[in-house]
Amino acid sequence: MYAIELESVCKSFAAVRAVDELSVRVPTGCVYGFLGPNGAGKTTTLRMIMDIIRPDAGVIRLLGDGDSARARNRVGYMPEERGLYRKMTAANVLAYFGALKGLSKDQSRRCAGRWLERVALAEHAGKKVEELSRGMHQKLQFAVTVVNDPQLVILDEPFSGLDPVNQDLLRDIIEQMRAEGKTVLFSTHVMHEAEQLCDFIILINRGKVVVDGTLDAIRAGHESHTISIELEGDSSFVQTLPAVRQVKQQAHRLDVRLADGADPQDLLKALVARARVRAFEIKQPSLHEIFVRLVGADHAEDP
């Protein structure tokens, strides 16, 4: 069974085709990265999954249930635009949303307390939302999303506004959810977040799928153009070699970007002829490198 299935989903706003024949299958029990530049159609797609807006064409199924409205009761959704009642305390906000999602009064209060502990906000339980920092808002919004223990969690840019410590906290929670058999889909345009967390990745651009699969499979389909080298003595000559496009200093090593069509073995021969080579490593392409290679500098705003 798939947690989310989209078949040939389309959505236009006037003359702009925000989502164009998009087909996606998200397996249950995984962390799935929904990636793309600003303007790719990520947020539009998530809103269609949650029935906030309707697709012009195509089919959306959730949790293997033919009745998507019924299935959404088992889905937690954190939108990019955060929405918390600023005059309520953190504890009361959580308990209130728990009640809205079908928990009893006692269940809501117990779950609110547990989640405040889990996102390191217990000591701020009595503070009004308006008194919390941006990062605390973000963590509280996440807790609101999952307070009723949903099977499927959909997060739109969940790490935005968090410092490194709280990014790690949220990653740990997401990994625990996966271990419990839940499915987490999150959108981002920050590639290292997806590399650290995701079992599967889909990259879309202008509403279309560019690449879809596991990170290993995606990397396997893209040759690396970067070589990490370490030489004894002066290495300034490296930039002048015909096979080299760019050189970046990385601590004691150089990251060498090859020219188009250049063979790493030709670079190695040229280096050996001029210096003693201490290290020569063909670097696995990062998701960031693949992203830039595939979609370029598309910086439009998300529809």
Secondary structure as UniProt FT lines:
FT   STRAND          2..13
FT   TURN            14..15
FT   STRAND          16..27
FT   TURN            28..29
FT   STRAND          31..35
FT   TURN            38..39
FT   HELIX           42..49
FT   TURN            50..51
FT   STRAND          57..62
FT   TURN            63..64
FT   HELIX           68..71
FT   HELIX           72..74
FT   STRAND          75..78
FT   TURN            86..87
FT   HELIX           90..100
FT   TURN            101..102
FT   HELIX           105..118
FT   TURN            119..120
FT   HELIX           122..124
FT   TURN            125..126
FT   HELIX           129..131
FT   HELIX           134..146
FT   TURN            147..148
FT   STRAND          152..156
FT   TURN            158..161
FT   HELIX           164..179
FT   TURN            180..181
FT   STRAND          183..188
FT   HELIX           191..197
FT   STRAND          200..205
FT   TURN            206..207
FT   STRAND          208..213
FT   HELIX           215..220
FT   STRAND          226..231
FT   HELIX           236..240
FT   TURN            242..243
FT   STRAND          244..250
FT   TURN            251..252
FT   STRAND          253..258
FT   TURN            260..261
FT   HELIX           264..274
FT   STRAND          277..282
FT   HELIX           287..295
//
